[in-house]
Structures are given as C-alpha cells and as structure tokens.
Amino acid sequence: MKSREECIREYGSEYFVEKKIEEGELFKVAKGVYSENKYVPDVALYTYKYPNAVVTMKTAFFYHGLTDVIPDECDLATKRDAAKIKDEKVKQYFVQDDFFDEGIEVTEYKGYDVRIYNKERMLIELVRYKSKLPFDYYKEIILNYRKMLPQLNIQKIQDYALMSPKSNKVLEIIQMEVF
C-alpha cells in the first residue's frame, strides 16, 4: 500500500498516477491509500492508515484463530494520548503508555504486515475485558487457550499480567480458568 504522495513520487506525476488507475495497475482502496492489489484486507488497511495502533481484542482473537466470529469492526489499541480515530469501522482502545508496547508483534496476513498483540498478551486482554464480552464468546476463547497452552510462553503471560492494571486479579483469573 502507498499514500498518494508515494504514488506521485514513484510514477512521476498526478497524471501518471491516474493513468495507472485507469489501466487497472493501481487501485484506490481508501481515501489517500492506494494498492497494486484490488482487494486489501480491512485489518491490513487499518494498520496501514494508523501505523501507531496495534490490532487487539475481537480482531486479534479472530486473526490468532481463537474464535471463528468475524469482527464487525477493527479493534485497535493506541496510547492514551493518541488522537481519537474517527472511523466508524474502527473501535479504539486507549492503553496506558507503560503497558502499550508489551507483546506487539508484526505478522504477515495475506501478504501484508500487521501489527498485532501476541497470543500471550491477548490472554491478558481477554481477562481484563471479561465483563465486557459476551459469556459464550469469552468461554470459547478460554477453551481455545486451554487447548494451546503447551505452545504458549507461560513466562510472558506472567510478565504481562504483572505489568497490567489490576495485576493480582488478572493473575488469579488466569490461574483459575486457564492453568
């Protein structure tokens, strides 16, 4: 994906950018965002549009294969002082600065790099937002975490839990429901 300015630099002028679009070699996938592919996954588009954000919550659970429920919107985490994302297809979560960077990984999805929290960090988020999630949805994800326990890094889970707000409660719930 490229911005309009990047396209102009690459192709030489507005005229040549429009010519590439007419010829079907370049596609406008969002306002000011272009791609050589006609279809770009929403998660890739939003992580490109908001490079300081990280995929979290329902979107991350889906892309990690912890649920088959396709999210209606793209859940993105940003630092507390970040500007409000004014996009109806994005649900923004404000995260305290000292906890924001923990567990970020860049993974490839359909040829695009996506910044997403790893599975260990998402377990912490699942427990933190337990009361805001539908019970059946929460249980489905907890059961999937239990199945994949041998592949998870337990030390990372403990480290993230200790850094998170209400760490004692988070650790207690993980101990009771996952381990």
C-alpha positions in Angstrom: 0.0 0.0 0.0 1.1 3.5 -0.7 -0.1 7.1 0.0 -1.0 9.5 -2.8 2.4 11.2 -2.2 4.3 8.0 -2.5 2.5 7.2 -5.8 3.3 10.6 -7.2 7.0 10.1 -6.3 7.0 6.6 -7.8 5.1 7.4 -11.0 6.3 10.9 -11.6 3.1 13.0 -11.5 -0.7 13.1 -10.8 -1.3 12.3 -14.5 0.7 9.1 -14.4 -1.0 8.0 -11.1 -4.4 8.5 -12.8 -3.2 6.6 -15.8 -2.1 3.6 -13.7 -5.6 3.7 -12.0 -7.3 3.8 -15.5 -5.1 0.9 -16.7 -6.0 -1.2 -13.7 -2.5 -1.4 -12.4 -3.2 0.7 -9.3 -6.4 0.8 -7.1 -7.7 3.3 -4.7 -8.5 1.2 -1.6 -9.4 4.1 0.8 -9.1 7.9 0.8 -5.4 8.7 0.1 -4.4 5.0 0.1 -3.6 3.0 -3.0 -2.6 -0.5 -3.7 -1.5 -2.6 -6.6 -4.0 -5.2 -5.4 -7.7 -4.7 -6.0 -8.7 -6.2 -2.6 -6.9 -5.4 0.6 -8.0 -7.0 3.9 -9.5 -4.5 6.3 -7.0 -5.3 9.0 -4.1 -4.5 6.7 -5.7 -1.3 5.5 -6.4 0.0 9.1 -2.9 -0.9 10.3 -1.5 1.0 7.3 -3.8 4.0 7.9 -3.0 4.0 11.7 0.7 2.9 11.9 1.0 3.7 15.7 -2.0 1.5 16.5 -2.0 -2.3 17.3 -4.6 -4.8 16.5 -6.3 -6.0 19.7 -9.5 -7.6 21.2 -12.0 -9.3 18.9 -10.0 -8.6 15.7 -6.8 -10.1 17.3 -8.7 -13.1 18.7 -10.1 -13.8 15.2 -6.7 -13.5 13.4 -5.0 -15.6 16.1 -7.6 -18.3 15.4 -9.0 -18.3 18.9 -12.6 -17.7 17.6 -14.4 -18.1 14.3 -16.6 -15.0 15.0 -15.7 -12.4 12.3 -15.5 -9.0 14.0 -17.8 -6.2 12.7 -15.2 -3.6 13.2 -11.4 -3.5 13.5 -10.3 -3.2 17.2 -7.1 -1.1 17.5 -5.2 -0.2 20.6 -3.4 3.2 20.9 -1.6 5.1 23.6 -3.7 7.1 26.0 -2.7 10.5 24.5 -3.3 9.4 20.9 -5.9 11.3 18.8 -9.4 9.8 18.6 -9.7 7.6 15.4 -12.8 9.0 13.6 -13.7 5.9 11.6 -16.9 4.1 12.2 -15.3 0.7 11.2 -12.6 1.1 14.0 -13.1 0.6 17.7 -10.3 2.2 19.6 -8.9 1.1 22.9 -6.7 3.6 24.8 -3.9 1.8 26.7 -1.6 3.3 29.3 1.8 4.2 27.8 3.9 1.9 30.0 1.8 -1.2 29.0 1.1 -0.3 25.4 4.3 -1.8 23.7 4.2 -5.1 25.6 3.5 -8.1 23.3 3.5 -6.3 19.9 4.5 -8.5 17.0 4.4 -7.9 13.3 2.8 -10.8 11.5 2.0 -11.3 7.8 -1.6 -11.6 6.8 -2.4 -12.3 3.1 0.9 -10.6 2.1 0.6 -7.6 4.3 2.4 -6.8 7.6 0.1 -6.3 10.5 1.0 -5.0 14.0 -0.9 -7.2 16.4 -0.6 -8.2 20.1 0.7 -11.7 20.5 -1.4 -14.6 22.0 0.1 -14.2 25.4 -0.8 -10.5 25.6 -4.3 -11.2 24.2 -4.9 -13.6 27.1 -4.3 -10.7 29.5 -6.7 -8.5 27.5 -9.3 -11.3 27.4 -9.3 -11.4 31.2 -9.1 -7.6 31.6 -12.2 -7.2 29.4 -14.0 -10.3 30.6 -17.1 -8.4 31.9 -17.5 -6.5 28.7 -17.6 -9.6 26.4 -20.5 -12.0 25.8 -20.2 -15.0 28.1 -20.3 -17.6 25.3 -17.7 -15.7 23.3 -15.4 -15.5 26.4 -15.8 -19.2 27.2 -15.0 -20.2 23.6 -11.7 -18.3 23.7 -10.8 -19.5 27.1 -11.3 -23.1 26.0 -9.1 -22.5 22.9 -6.4 -21.0 25.2 -6.5 -24.2 27.3 -6.0 -26.3 24.2 -3.0 -24.3 23.1 -1.4 -24.0 26.5 1.7 -26.1 25.6 2.5 -23.6 22.7 2.2 -20.5 24.9 5.1 -18.8 26.7 4.0 -19.0 30.3 6.7 -16.6 31.5 5.5 -13.9 29.0 1.9 -14.4 30.3 3.1 -13.9 33.9 5.2 -10.9 33.0 2.3 -9.2 31.1 -0.1 -10.0 33.9 2.2 -8.3 36.4 2.5 -5.2 34.3 -1.2 -4.9 33.6 -3.6 -2.8 35.7 -5.2 -4.9 38.5 -2.5 -7.5 38.1 -3.4 -9.6 41.1 -7.0 -10.1 39.8 -5.7 -10.9 36.3 -3.3 -13.5 37.6 -6.0 -15.0 39.8 -8.5 -15.4 36.9 -5.8 -16.9 34.6 -4.8 -19.3 37.3 -8.4 -20.5 37.9 -9.6 -20.5 34.3 -6.7 -21.4 32.1 -4.0 -23.2 34.0 
